[in-house]
Amino acid sequence: LASNNANNKTKIASLRGIQTIITAMDEHLECESLQIHAMWALQVLIPNRANQDIMAAAGGIQQILKGLSKFPRSPAIQHRGCWALGNLAYGHTENQKKIMAEQGIVAVLDAMAAHQGVQAVQEHGCRALKNF
């Protein structure tokens, strides 16, 4: 619903969809497939300044980092997590500071080191680092 549809991104956020996703991530931290799809959903919802603010305020940065830490061997989670962090940081000085304070750079570099042969992790890791 949200991919390439700004109105749907705004609507999902206005209905507390971002907070609902972050809560699901926290309550089901052990579920790899949920973490993958939740990070994917957040990554899609973020290229929107208001949604960047909502996500950071709701603990999205910390939750993404928890998922990255919980599943260091999952290239899908590492890929989506790097992408989501990169989108959260893009053009947003406050989120950049928050990601730095939460050791987001270390998480991205760890993902890249653990998945050197996975192009998607390398690409979105580099993109995240560029946006930090």
N, C-alpha and C positions, 0 to 999 in steps of 0.2 A: 503493500500500500504506500509506503513512504518513498521508495526509490524513485528519484526524479520527479517527485510531486511535493512541492513546497507547502501547498495547502494541507496535504495529509500529514506532513511532518509537524506542522503547527497544531493541527487538530489532535494528533496523538499526544503531543506534549501537554496540550490544554486539558486533556482527560487523564492526566497523571500517568501516562504510559511509560515515560522515562523512569519515574520512581518505581512503577510496578516491575519493570524489567530489572532494575537494580536490586529490588527486594527479592525477586526470584533468584537472581545470581547468588545473593547472600544465603538464602534459605536452602539452596541446592548446590552448594559449593562443590560437592563430591560428584556431581553429574557433568561429565565432560561434554556431552552433546548439548545440554542446556547452556553451558558456558559459551560454547562456540556460537550458538544461535543468538544468545543474548548480546554477545560482543558484536556480532554482525548487525543486529538490529540497532544497537547504539551507534555503531560506525555510520550507518545509513542516516540516522536521525540527527547527527551532529552538525553537518555543514550548514549551520543556522546559528547565528549569534545567540539568540534567546535560548535555544536548546543547549548550547555550550554552557551557558550560565546555569540552567536548570540541572544539567547533568553533574556539573562540578559541585553544586550546592547539595545535591542528593547523595553525594559520596561515590559518584561514578568513577572518579580517578582511582580511589582506593579499591573499589570493587574490581575494576579491570586488573589492577596490579595483583590482587589476591588470586584471581583466575590464572594469570600468567605464572605466579609462583606455585600454585597448586598443580598445574599441568605443564611442567617445563619440557616434557618430551613430546607434547602435542603440537605439531607444526600448524595445525588449523587454529588452535587457540593463540599461539604465538603470533601468527599472521594477523588474525582479526584484532587481537589486543594491541599490537603495534599500530595497526591502521586506526583503531578507535582513539588511541592516545594521540596520534598525529593529528587527527581531526579535532580533538579537544583543544590541542595547543595552537592550531592554525589561526594566526592573527589575533590571539587572545593572550595578552601579557599576564593577566592574573592566573589563567590556567597554566601557562608556561611555568610560572613561579611555583604553583601548587604541585605540578608534576615533578619539578626539580626537587622540591622539598620532600616528596614521597619516594625519592630514589627511582623515578621513572627512567632516567637515562641508564641506570644500571640494569633495570629490567629489560630494556630494549637491547642493550649490548649483550646481555646474557642470552636472550632469544636468538640474536644473530649468531653468537658463538656456538650455540647448541644446534643450530639448523643451517650450517654453512652451505649445504647443498640444496636448500629449498629457496627457490627464486622469490616466491611471494613473501617469505619472512625477511629476506635480505632487502627486497624492494621497499616494503612498508616499514621496516626498521630504519632504513636510510631516510625515508620520507618523514618518519616521526622525529628523528634526530634533527633533521633540517628545520622542522617546525618548532622544536623546543627552543 
